[in-house]
Amino acid sequence: MNKIPYSELENSELIHVFEYYDFPLFFISKSPQGKYYLNFYVKEMEKNVDKWLFSRISNKERLDLINQRIKVKTLLNHLKSKQRLHHLIIDSNTVTTNDELELTVVDATNFDEKSFPVKDLYVEYDYVTDTELTKVEEDVIDSSRFKVVLRDDRNSHDIGLDLFLDFLSNLKESINDIAYDIGSKLIGQVHKHEINLRVHSLQPSSFGIWLITEPTEADLFEVPEKSLNNLFELIDDIQRKNPDEIEEQIDIDEEYSIETIKSVKNLLKDIVDNDFSLTLEANTKTQMVPKEVSFDKTSYGKLDILNKILKDKSQKHSEEVEVDGVLTSINTSYNKFRISTTTMGDISGKMSTEMFRELKKNNNLQFKVPSAIKATIKKEYINDYLEEEHYEKYTLLQFEQPE
């Protein structure tokens, strides 16, 4: 069960109020730390004891709600399905600033259908701004034709072939990783068609090229357009946002996966390593509004944001396991062993530092090869997104062999 300090609720600012009757019944608040919270009144359980539906939401979810891109009941059901929706009970008779309030996840065991709106409607009015809310359509970027400009310090009109091919490969990988994220979130499955790039024409501005995406057929869910749109937004976000805000898009919005962050990092790292700048230019699909994002020398330090996210998301887990099998190989000079186990197959690794030192100074510590062995092994799982290393590591801690 999660908890939230009552002081955080007390000090939060009401930024949108959608329903009001004597007091706000449905509103979005913003904490001093910049977190957005959705608050939806359920009922008065007894005098001055109120029950709420409560959830942290992202800025994107907030904008989607007030721009009528998502309905209230749909959003609540989404939060519930992701186990992000909570019951919050506030007893105004006894609560104090120093209290921590319990948040109970809404699930099948405690969900009351009556706590949700009967109809699924858009929010229509914001009492904070005294504004009627209207639908704001999202105009995505037209992926059928967009421009890439690469510049070096000399603003020359040529580029190394290896760099150019690496850049196009990384660009294609980034767009397809984003398409995978969109397909998984929007339609619950991987986008069926790989997005390919074709060079349409060259431009005289430094080294500029027009690119088009394939397939060119219309996509019902606009995945190619949304993929390119998200790439523009992510590069722009790197300039303006801090790591916590981008991590919000990964953890809460599920807008970008770790694979996407990794591929975009590789795309921009090539630009940094070769002292180039990158500009992407396109028009929006419906209103033909020009869009441009850049990544130049003033942005190089921002690459650390993606590196930090990849480092923070990396995982390392270890456990001690008992194994039986046959010691098939031991190298006491280079500290290596191999065991054919009955449960894990063949494993290889190194002796622990303590065991290896004992082996070097104590002739009584001996191994029999090949021979049965019962051993305690430290098994480590390494998933390093920053260095792109993913492996298992085995360390021999203790062993017994028959006389």
N, C-alpha and C positions, 0 to 999 in steps of 0.2 A: 504494500500500500504506500502510495506517494503522499508527500506532505508539501504544503506551501505556507510560508510565513504570512500571518495576517497583515503584518506591516507592509508587505509587498502589495497586497490588495488595497490597503488603506491609502498608500502613496501613489497608486496607479491613477492615470488620467483617463477620463472618459473621452474617447475621440469620436465614437459613433454611437448614437442611441437610436434604435429602430422602433422600439415599442415603449410607451410610457403611460403609466396609470398610477398616479400618486408618487411613484418612484420608477426608475428605469427597470424595465422587465427583460429587455433584450438589447444588449449593447456589447461593444468591443472596447476594451481598456488597454492602455499601454503602460507597462511598468517602468520604473526609473532606469532599469537595465535595458529598455528598448524592446521588451518582449510583448507580443500581442496576445490578449486573452479574450476568448469568446465566452460570454455570460448569458445564459438563457434560463429565465425563471420557471420553476416547476410548480411549487406550491408552498403555502405556509403550513408547516407540520404541527406547530402549536404557536402560541403567542410569541412573536419576535424570534421564532426559529424557522428559518427559510431554507428551502432546498433548491439548488441550482444545478443545471448542466453546465459544465465548465471544461474548457480545453485551451491549451496553447495553440495558436494558429500562426501561420507564416504571414509575411507581408503580402505575398502573392495571393494567398487565400483571402486575406482582407480585401485586396483590390478586386479580386474576382467576385466577391460578394457585393461590394458597393457599386461595381460596374455592371451588375446583373448578368454576369457570365456563369453564375452558379446559384441555384435556388437554395433556400434555407434548409429544407428537409433533406435535400440531396447532400448538402455539406455535413449536416448532423449525422446522417447515415455513413458518410465516408469516414468521419472522425471515429464513429463507433466501430466500424469494420477494422480500422487500424489500431484499435484499443487506445485511442488518444482522448476519448470522451470520458469525463468523470462526473460523479455525483459530488457536490460540495454542499455541506450543511453548515450554515452560519447561525450560531446562537447569540443574538445580540444582547441577551441578558447577561452573559458571562464572559464573552470573548474579550481579550485584551490584546494590546499591541504586540506583546511578546509571545503570543500563542502561535503554534503551528497547527494548521487545519488539515484534516485528513482528506485525501482525494481517493475516491473509490472508483475503479474502472467500471464503466457501464458494459455489462455483458449479458448473456442469455439468462443468467440467474437472477439479475436484479433490474432488467430493462422493463419499463412500463411504456407501452405504445402511446398511452395518453400524455406522456411527457413531451412527445414530439408534436409539431403542428399537424393538424388534420390534413390540410392541403399543402402541396409543395409550391410555394410562391417565392418570387423575388422580393428582396427588401425594396421599399418604395419611398421611404422618407427618412432623413437623418435630422433628428431634433437638435443635435449639437451645432450643425451648420445651418439649420433651418432651410434645408434644401430637398426638393423632390429629386429622387434618384432615377436616372434613365439608363438604358442599356448602352454600353460602350463596346462596340465590336472590336475584336483584336485583329488588326490588319498585319498579317505576317509578311515576311519578305518573299519576294518573287524569286524562286530558286531557278527559274528557267534561264536566267542570265545574270551573272554577277561578276564584279571586277576585283582582281587581286593586284595590288601594287607592292613590289619589293624594291627597297632603296638601300644602297650602301652609303658610306660616308662621302664618296666622290659623286654620288648621284649619277652613276654610270648607267648605260643602257644595256648592259649585259650581266650575266649571272652564271656562276659555275653550274655545269650540267648536273653534277652529283647533288648539290644543294637544291637545285630546282626539282629534281626527281624525288628527293627525300621530302621536300616540302609538300609536293602534290600527294605523295603517299600518306604523309601524316595528316594532311587536310582531309583526304578521303576517309581515313580511319576515324578521325574526330567526328565527321558528319555522320558516319554509319554507327558509331557508338552512341551518339545522341539519338539517332533514329531508333536504335534498340531500346533506349530508355523510354522514348515516347511511345513506342509500340507496346512495351510492357505495361506502362501506366494507363494509356488511353484505350487500348483495345484488348489488353490482357494477354497479348502474345507478341512474338518477335515480328518486326516488320518483314513482310514476305520477300521483298525485292531489295537486293543490295543497291545502294545509291552509287552510281558511277559518275565520273567527271569527264567532260570533253572540253578540250581547248577550242574556243570559238574563234578568237582573233587576238592578235598582239596589239599593244598600245605603245606609243612612243614615250610615255611618261615614265622615266627611269626604266624599270622593267615591269610593265603592266600587261596583264592578260585578261581577256573575258572568258569566263567558264560557263558551261551549262551542265545541268544535272540530267542523268538518265536513271530510270525510264522517264520519258517525256509525257507519258499518258497521265491523265488526271488521276489524282489519288483522293479517294473519298475523305480520308482523314487528314489530308495535306501534310503527310509525314515529311516529305522532302523539304517543303517550305518551312515547317516548324523546326526541323533539324537545323537548317541554315540560320533561321531566326534565333534559335537558342545559342548557336555558336557566336553570332554577333553579340547577343546579350551577355554571354559568359565572359567574352573578351572585354566588354565594356564594364562588367561587374568587377573584374580584376583591378581596373583602374580606380573604382569608386568605393568598393565595399571592403570591410574587414573580414578576416577568416571566419569569424562566427556567423556573419550574415551569409557567406557562401556555404558554410556547413549546414545552415538552416535549409538551403535549397537542396542539399543532399539528403539530410536526415528527415526533414518534415515534408517538404514538397515532393521529394523523390524526383526532382527535376533532372539531376545529373547523378550518374553512378560513379563509382570509383574508377571504372574503366574509362569513362569519359574524361574525368579529371586527369587521369594518367596520359591519355592520348593528346589532350589539349596542351598539357605540360610539355610533352615531347615536341609538339608543333611549335610552341613558342620558344623552347630551349634551342632549337635549331636557329631561330632568328637571333637569339642572344649570342650564341656561340660564334656566329658568323658576322656579328656587328651590322646586322641589317635592321630595317624597320618594315613593318607590315601594315598595310591598309586594305580593308575590305569595303567595297562599295556596292550598293544595290538599291532597288526601289521596292516599296511595299506593293503587294499584289493588287489591292483594290484601288487605293487612292494614289498610287504611284508617288508616294512621298520618298525623297532620297534618304538613305540611311548610310552612315559611315562609321566605322570603328577603326582605331589604330593601336598599334603596339610598337613603340619606338624606344630609344635609349632612355627616355625619362621614365619608361615603364619597366625597365629591366628588373629593378628591385622587387616589383610586384610578383615576379615569378615565385618568390619565396612563399607567397600565400598558398599557391598550389602545392609547393613542396611541404609546407607545414601540414596541410590537410592530409596528404599522402602519408606523411610520417605518423600523424596522430591516428590514422585509420589502420596502420600496420598492426599486425597481431603477432604475439609470441606466447606460446603456451607450452608448459612442460608437465610431465608426470613420470612417476617411477612405476615400472612394470616388471613383473617377474616372468622370465622366459625359460623354457626347457628346449634343448636341442643339441646340436653337435657343433663344437668349435672347429671350424674348417680351416681357419687361417689366423696367424698372429705374427705381427712384425714388431719386435721389441725395440728396433732401432728407430723406426719412423712412427711408432705408436699407432698401429692400425690393427683392427680385428675384424673377423667375419664369422657370424654364427648362422647356421641353418636351423631356424626355430620351427617348432611344431605348430605354432599359431599365427606367426607374422611373416612366414617365409624367410628369405635370406635378408639379414640386416648387417650393416657394416658401420664402423665408426672408430672412436678413439677411447682409450682408457681415461678415467678421470685423472686430474693432475696429481692427486694424492697417490693413486695406485701406480701411476707411471714413475713417480719419485721413489716409491717403495720398491718397485721392480729394479730400479737402477742401483739401489744400495743394499738390497737384501736378496741373496741368492736362493733363499728358501721359497720365494714367490715364483712359482713355475707354472707353465701351461703345458697341457698335453694336447697334441694335434696329430690326427683328428681324434676327438674324444667327446663323450657326452659332457654336457655342461648345464648347470643350473645357475642363472645369473640374474642380478638386479640391474636393469637398464634405465637410464634417464632418457626419455623420449621427448624431444623438443619439436614443436611445429613452428616454423618461421614463415610468415607471410608479410614480406616487406614490399609495400607498394612503391615506395620511393626509389629503392634500388632495383626494383623488379626482380626480387629473389623470392622463390617459393620452394621450400624444401623441408625435409624432416632430418633431424640430427640425432644420433644415438651415442650415448656415453656409457661405458662399462663402469659400474660402481662397485659391485661385489660379484664373486663367483664361487662356485664349488664344482670340483671334478672328482670322480671316483678314484680311489687309491690304485 
